[in-house]
Structure formats: C-alpha cells, structure tokens
Amino acid sequence: MAIITLTSDWGLSDYYVAAVKGTILSMLPDVTIVDITHNIEPWDIASAAFIIRNCYRNFPEGTIHIIAVETEESAEKPHIALKADGHYFIGTDNDIFSLILGDMPYEAVTIEVIQDSDYFTFTTRDRFVKVAAMIANGKSFSEIGRPYPVIRKSITFQPTIDANSIHGIITFIDSYENAVSNITKELFEKIRNGRSFEIKVGKYVINKICRSYTEVAVPDIVVLFGSHSFLEIALNHGKAASLLGLSRDSSVDIFFK
C-alpha cells in the first residue's frame, strides 16, 4: 500500500488540502496520506526543507513526498520527480531538493505529464498527484519525463571556524520558538577538543550544554543539541525567539578557552 506525504504553505483554512487529498484518493483508494505540515510560511523553502529533511527517513522506503511550496514552474525551476535514499520526492526544483538531500546521490526526471486542467494555479492537485499515482502504480521514471541530471544547488551559510571559535547563525525557529542554529554537535566537539566554552547569543552568555529542556529552571535559557544534531537555544516553558530577540540569521558565537 502506497504512502504519500504532503508538505505545503497552504495553511488549513482553505480548500487546497482537501482538494489534493480527494484527488489522491480518487486515483489511489487504498493509499495512506500523511500530512507533514501545511503551516510553512508562504514561500519559505528553507523551513520546508528543514522539516522534510528531519522526518522523511522515519517513513518506510518507497514513500512518496509531495512538496507544495513555491510550485510555479519556469525554465530555470522545472517540476521534477526525484528518487534518493529509497524515497520519492515530487516538487519544483527551486533549491529545496539540495537543501533536503545535500550531496546525496539521486535520480531525477523533469515532469512531462500533461495535467487534466486548463488552469495552471493548482499544480499540486493537477500534476503532482498524477505523478505520485504513477509512481505508486509502478510506472518508471522514463514514463514521467526526461532525465534531469543536475538539481539546483542552494548556497547556504556555513559556520566559520578557527582554532578557538565557531561562528554560526540561527537557521530555523520551530512552533515553540526554539531557535536552531547551523552548528552541529560533530563540529562543536571537533573544535572544542575537551575545552570549556562560552556560547554568546545576542546579549546572553551560556557556558553549559544540557541534554534536555528540563535541566534548567522555568523559564531559564537552555542550550542543547536537538534530535536534528544542531545546537538549539530554548527556554524551559518559554518562547526563546520572542523573549531573547532571536530571528533567522541571528548570530550564535562559541568561544573556547
């Protein structure tokens, strides 16, 4: 039985989610549909990629992931179907695939499936769903479109390092307003090399990394490595981003001594 996930920036107040699910069920009555999220901010590709990257592996291999964020097609940003890491992804090549997959090997094709509608404002329902149904029914990529050998590469800010410091930024803020940086545990331990440290976020300085949110009192600042492996700044039972004045691209600096 096929599994199809949906990720979009539609919200839940309009008919879009229901229309897509209804179309999927009309084509694949026995399918399992899973909503990853529909609360992405409009056109926020980076957040959508972060969320998908951190959950798609929890689904069985063969799962089909439809990505409905900034779906407008152009010569520079075609609609594609892609297979990587045992999973299928359908969407627009607007940098999101490289943000999800990094340097992982993949097979991709441009989508040349003609949609049923004469309207071109609801690509997910009228085109992506047809492709998902083809994949679920065992159709080959060659029946979907031509090989697409190179996906767009997004240039993302990487932490800068020297012998005694790491300088990163906040890249994602979740619904609890926990602020996630681009500094991995692996990088932190490599540069740290057993030394003590200070983490500076705005006007705040922290010199302890916890294993859980409840290791500090309510509503103190807690810094930890989340399940995504990145350094995260939070408040125990509080909203770190609002209360600490953090936003995407805010600086996170670590000094070792």
C-alpha positions in Angstrom: 0.0 0.0 0.0 1.4 3.4 -1.0 2.2 6.1 1.4 2.1 9.8 0.2 3.1 12.7 2.4 2.1 16.3 1.9 4.0 19.4 2.8 2.7 22.8 1.9 2.4 26.5 2.8 -1.4 26.5 2.3 -2.5 26.6 5.9 -5.7 24.8 6.9 -8.4 27.5 6.3 -8.8 27.0 2.5 -9.9 24.1 0.3 -6.4 23.2 -1.0 -5.5 20.4 1.3 -8.9 18.7 1.0 -8.9 19.0 -2.8 -5.4 17.4 -3.1 -6.4 14.6 -0.7 -9.6 13.9 -2.5 -7.8 13.7 -5.9 -5.2 11.3 -4.4 -8.0 9.1 -3.0 -9.8 9.1 -6.3 -6.7 7.7 -8.0 -5.4 5.5 -5.2 -8.3 4.5 -2.9 -6.1 2.4 -0.6 -3.4 4.9 -0.2 -2.2 6.2 3.2 -1.9 10.1 3.2 0.2 11.7 5.9 0.3 15.5 6.5 3.8 16.5 7.4 2.8 20.2 7.7 0.7 22.8 6.0 1.9 25.6 8.2 5.0 26.6 6.4 5.1 30.4 5.9 4.3 31.3 2.3 7.3 30.5 0.0 9.6 29.6 2.9 11.6 27.0 1.2 14.3 26.8 3.8 11.9 25.9 6.6 10.1 23.4 4.5 13.4 21.7 3.6 14.5 21.6 7.3 11.2 19.9 8.3 11.3 17.4 5.5 15.0 16.6 5.9 14.4 15.8 9.6 11.4 13.5 9.2 11.4 11.8 5.8 13.7 8.9 6.9 11.1 8.0 9.6 8.8 6.8 6.8 9.2 3.4 5.0 11.3 3.3 1.9 9.2 3.9 -1.2 7.2 6.7 0.5 6.3 9.5 -2.0 6.7 13.0 -0.7 4.8 15.8 -2.4 6.2 19.2 -1.7 3.8 22.1 -2.4 5.9 25.2 -1.6 6.5 27.7 -4.3 5.3 25.4 -7.1 5.4 27.9 -10.0 7.3 26.3 -12.9 9.8 28.1 -15.1 12.6 27.2 -17.4 15.0 27.7 -14.5 12.8 25.9 -12.0 11.1 22.9 -13.6 8.8 20.4 -12.0 10.7 17.3 -11.2 10.4 13.8 -9.7 13.4 12.6 -7.8 14.4 9.4 -6.1 17.0 9.4 -3.3 17.8 7.4 -0.2 14.9 5.0 -1.1 12.3 7.8 -1.1 10.5 9.6 -3.9 10.1 13.4 -4.0 7.9 15.5 -6.2 8.0 19.3 -6.5 9.6 22.3 -8.1 13.4 22.5 -8.4 13.6 25.8 -6.5 16.6 24.8 -4.4 14.6 22.8 -2.0 15.9 19.4 -3.1 19.5 20.3 -2.5 18.5 21.6 1.0 16.9 18.3 1.8 19.4 15.9 0.3 22.7 17.8 0.5 25.3 15.8 -1.6 23.3 12.6 -1.5 23.1 10.7 -4.9 19.8 10.8 -6.7 17.9 10.0 -9.9 15.7 12.8 -11.2 13.5 13.5 -14.3 11.6 16.5 -15.5 7.8 16.1 -15.2 6.3 15.9 -18.7 3.0 14.6 -17.6 0.2 16.7 -19.0 -2.3 17.9 -16.4 -6.0 17.4 -16.8 -7.0 21.0 -16.0 -6.5 24.1 -18.3 -5.7 26.2 -15.2 -2.1 26.4 -14.0 -2.5 27.7 -10.5 -3.0 24.4 -8.7 -0.1 22.3 -9.9 -0.1 20.0 -6.8 -3.6 18.8 -7.4 -3.5 18.7 -11.2 0.0 17.5 -11.9 2.0 16.3 -8.8 -0.8 14.0 -7.7 -0.9 12.3 -11.2 2.9 11.7 -10.9 2.5 10.3 -7.4 -0.1 7.9 -8.6 2.1 6.8 -11.5 5.0 6.1 -9.1 2.6 4.3 -6.7 1.4 2.1 -9.6 4.9 1.1 -10.6 5.5 3.4 -13.6 9.1 4.0 -14.4 10.8 7.4 -14.3 11.2 7.2 -18.1 7.4 7.4 -18.4 7.3 10.5 -16.3 9.9 12.6 -18.2 13.4 13.1 -19.4 16.5 12.6 -17.2 17.3 15.7 -15.1 21.0 15.2 -14.2 21.7 18.2 -12.0 19.4 19.8 -9.5 19.8 23.4 -8.4 22.3 23.9 -5.6 21.4 26.2 -2.8 24.2 28.3 -1.3 23.7 28.1 2.4 25.7 29.9 5.1 28.1 27.5 6.8 29.7 28.2 10.2 33.1 29.8 10.2 35.7 28.4 12.4 39.2 28.9 13.7 41.2 27.2 16.4 39.3 28.8 19.3 35.8 29.7 18.0 32.8 28.8 15.9 30.5 31.5 14.4 27.1 30.4 13.2 23.6 31.7 12.7 20.0 30.7 13.6 18.5 28.9 10.6 15.1 27.7 11.9 12.6 28.6 14.6 10.1 26.0 15.5 6.5 26.3 16.7 7.7 26.5 20.4 10.1 29.3 19.2 13.1 27.2 19.9 15.9 28.6 17.8 18.0 26.1 15.8 21.5 27.0 14.6 23.6 25.7 11.8 26.3 24.4 14.3 26.4 20.6 14.5 27.4 18.6 17.5 30.2 17.0 15.4 31.7 20.4 14.6 31.3 21.6 18.1 33.2 18.6 19.6 35.8 18.7 17.0 36.8 22.4 17.7 36.1 22.1 21.4 38.6 19.3 21.9 37.7 19.0 25.6 37.9 22.7 26.4 35.5 24.9 28.4 33.4 27.3 26.3 31.1 30.3 26.2 28.1 30.5 23.9 27.0 34.0 23.0 23.6 34.6 21.7 22.7 38.3 21.5 23.5 39.7 24.9 23.3 36.4 26.6 26.2 34.1 27.5 25.8 30.4 28.3 28.5 28.0 29.4 26.6 24.7 29.7 25.0 22.4 27.2 22.2 20.3 28.5 20.7 17.0 27.4 17.0 18.1 27.9 14.9 21.2 28.3 14.1 20.4 32.0 17.7 20.5 33.2 17.2 24.3 33.9 14.5 26.0 36.0 11.4 27.6 34.4 11.9 29.8 32.4 15.7 29.8 32.1 17.7 29.6 28.9 18.7 26.1 27.9 21.1 25.2 25.1 21.3 21.6 23.8 21.8 19.5 20.7 18.4 18.5 19.4 17.4 15.3 17.6 18.4 17.0 14.4 22.0 17.2 15.7 22.1 21.1 15.6 22.8 23.4 18.5 19.4 24.8 19.8 18.6 27.7 22.0 15.4 27.4 24.0 13.6 28.5 27.2 12.2 25.9 29.6 8.4 26.5 29.2 9.1 29.8 27.3 9.4 31.2 23.8 13.1 31.8 23.2 12.9 33.6 19.9 10.5 36.3 21.2 11.9 36.7 24.6 15.6 36.6 23.6 15.1 38.7 20.5 16.2 36.0 18.1 15.3 35.6 14.4 16.5 33.6 11.5 20.1 34.7 10.7 20.8 35.9 14.3 24.4 35.2 15.3 25.5 32.3 17.5 29.1 32.5 18.6 31.1 29.9 20.6 34.4 30.7 22.1 36.7 28.0 23.6 39.3 28.5 26.3 
